[in-house]
Amino acid sequence: MTSLLVVSLVLYAASQTIPALSSTTAYPSAPGTETTDCSVSGTDKLIPVRREVYDGGRIIDITHRYSPDMPEYGSSEGIGQFLWLEHSMKNGSLANQSKMKMPSHTGTHVDAPGHFFDHYFDAGFDVDTLDLEVLNGPALLVDVPRDSNITAEVMKSLNIPKGVRRVLFRTLNTDRRLMFKKESDLSYVGFMKDGAKWLVENTDIKLVGIDYLSAAAYDDLAPAHFVFLESREIILVEALKLDDVPAGIYTVHCLPLRLLGAEGSPIRCILIK
């Protein structure tokens, strides 16, 4: 028995070994934001490193980088200028200090129940009330068939096992790189009402992640949201950056801002292998 325990511990330790440093080309940065390593030698400029992958590939950032050309739902102009330097050292200020203003459902973000239920909004079910246990833990990344919105039939075909509580759905939205286009595209893939209902009634999923600005397809925008949010048990994380991330099991960590009274919030999400 002792020998068996030792072997088990050795195997477990081996499985936790951090992988060797590998190429990050499988996880490209947003177009136009690639940079090289920082260097300070002579008159060389300081150049920041912007990464999608950390710790030799063990940590993957699945949050979209905020930029003025990031799409805003229903707009053709992107989010526009959302950040400006209110106090500048170049103009004599003691320190640089920026101000930020943008919609709460922009970029990678989370929905609270008050987003589609006014009585929940009035009662205070905001992003500060969301369960961090649901937003952090083991998660399954799955590929959705590319020829359909997420219907009940599609959900059945995915064969997601009972007990799985967090699922990230990669769809045609990722292939089309919709989050990298300035103009909002209402032909995006999302859940239809029957797909949302099937998920609620037949799975243990409590975190639904998807790769565009809405988890619900445009044709069922309100009905699918109603199904997901009515119980206040399912959390929607939208506009995830899932390009070139292998399907499989990860640990997900998603942390919204503690915005009192807000029905949505920007969120930083990472996957850990």
N, C-alpha and C positions, 0 to 999 in steps of 0.2 A: 504493500500500500504506500509506504514512504517513497519507494522508487518511482511509483506511478505518479505521485504528487510532484516529485522533483522534475520528472519529464514534462508534466503538464505545465509547470511554471516556466521551464526553459522554452517550451514551444510558445507560450504566451508572450514571454519577453521578446522572442525573435519576431513575433508578429507585430510588436510595437516599435520595432526599429525604424528610425527615421530614414526614408529613402535617400539615396545619394543624389547630389545635385544633378539636375537634368535640364535639358533645353526647355525654354518657356514658349517656344514658337507655336505650340499647340493652343496657346491661349493668347491670341493677339490683342493688343491694345486697340482702343477706338481709333479709327483712321485719323492721322494727323497729330496724334499725341505721343508717338513713340519717341523715346529719348535714350541717351546713353548714360553710362556711369558718371557719377560726380568725379570731378578732378580739380585739383588746385596745384598748378605748377606753372610758375612764371606768370604769363598774362592769360593763361587759359581761363575760360569762363566756367563758373559753377553751373553744372547742368543736372537738374534733378532726375531721379529715376522714377518712372511711373510703371508700376507692375500690376499684373493680374494674379500672379502666382508667387507664393512665398515659401520659405523653408524647403527648397528643393522640390517643390511640387506638392507638398503635403497640404498647404493651405491655398484655396482658390477663392478669389474675390468674385462674387456673382452679383455685385452691385454695379449699375451703370454709372459712369462718370458724368457729373452734371456739367452741361455746357449750354450756351444760348441756343444752339441748334437742336437740342433735345426735344422730341415731340411732346406736345401737350394735347390731351384728348380733345378732339373736335376742332383743332386749330391747324391752319396751314403755315403758321409763322414760327413754330417752335415756342419755347418758353421765353425767348428773348433775354435781355439783360436782367439777370436776377441777383447779381453781386456787384457791388461797387465800393470803392475805397472812400469811405466818408472822411476819414482823417489820414493824412499822408505825411510821412516823415520828410518827403521832398518839399512839402509846403510848410514845413516848420513844426509839425506835430511831434509830440514826444515819442509816439509809436504809431505804426500802421494799424488801422482799425476799419474793418469792412462792415457793411450792412447788407443783409440778404432779404429778398422778398420773392416768393414764388408760391404757386398753388401747392396745397398739402398732398395732392394725389399726382405729383409729378415724379418722373423717374422711378427708381425702385422704391416702392412704398407699401404701406400696410393699410388695410381698411378696418375701421372699428364698426360695431353694430349701428351706431348713429348715422352712418353714411347713407343708409337707405330706409331707416326707421326713425321717424321724427320723435316718437315717444321714447325711444332709447336715447336719442340725442338729448332730449329735455331731462331725462333721468340721470344723465351723466355717464353713459357708457361710452367713454372716449378712449383714445389710444393709451392713456395712463392706466386704464383698467384691464388691458389685455394681459393674458397669462404668459409670462416669460417662459414657463416650463413648456408650453406648447410651441413657442417660437425657437426653442433650443433643444436639440437632441437628435437621435438617429433619424435619417431621412432617406427616402428612395427617390432617385431621379429616373424618370421613365420617358421614353419616346412615344409620342402619340402618333397614330397613323396620319399621314400628311394630307389625306384627301377629304377630311371631314372636320367639322366642329366636334366638340367633345359631347357626344350624345350618350344615352344609356347603353346603346350597343357598343360604342367605343369603350366605355368604362368596363363593360363585361369582358371585352376582348383583352384588356390589359392584365387581367388575372392578378390584381393586387391582393396579396395575402391578408387575411384577417390579422389584426394586431398591429399593422403598419399605421402609424399615426401622422406621419408627415410625408407628403408626396409633392415633388416638383415635376410639373408637366412641361416637357419640351415639345414644341409644336412647329408648324410651318412658319410661325412668326420668326423664329430664330433663323431658319434657312433664308427667309426673305430679308433679314436684317432690318426689321421694321423699326427697332429702337434706335437705329443709326440714321434714320431718315427724318428730316425736319418736319415734313407734313404728316399729320396724323392720318392713319389709314384705317378706315372703318371696316375693311374687309378682313381684318385680323381674325385669327382662330381663337375661340373661347368656348366656355361651357354653355350648352343649351339648357333650358329648364329641366328637361328629363334627365340629362346627364348629371346635373347638380343633385337632383332628387335621388337618383340611383346611388350616388356617392354617399349621401346622407343616410340613406336607409340600409345600405348593404356593406358599408365599410366602417372601419374605425378611424378614418382620417379626420384629423382636427386642424391640420395646417395644409392649405392648398396654395401651392406656388405656381405661377405661370409666367410666360415670357413676353407679355405685352401689358399695356396700361390698364387693361380690365380682364378679370377672370371670366367675365360673362361675355358671350358673343353679342355683337351689336343688335342682332335681331331678337335676343332675349335678355337685353341688358338689365332691366329691372326685375323680371321674373326670376332669373337665375340668382341674382344678388339676394332677393327675398328668401329663397330656399337656403342659401348658404348662411345668411346672417340672422335669421329669425331666432334660432335656438341660442345664440350668443356663445356657442361652443366651438365654432369653426372660425379660424382666422385666415383671411386672404392676404397673401403677399404677391404683389403684382410687379411686372416689368423686371423680372430677373434676367441676368446676363448668363445664358447657358450655352453659348456657342463653344464648341470644341471641348466641352467637359464630358468625359465618358459617362454613360448611364451606369447606375449602380447605387451602392449604399454608401452614405457619408454621414458625418455629423454636421448638422446645419446650425449656425448661430445667426439669429436675426434680432437686432435691437432697434426698436423705434425710439424717437425722442419722447420725453415725458411732457407732452403738450396738453395741459389741462384744457378741456373743452373741445379738443380737436377730434374730428371723425376720421382723420387720416394723418399719416406722418411719413416723411422720408425715413428710410430704414437702411442700415448697413447689414448686408448678408454675406456670410462666408461659408464655404464648405471645407471640412477637414477630412482627409482620407483616413 
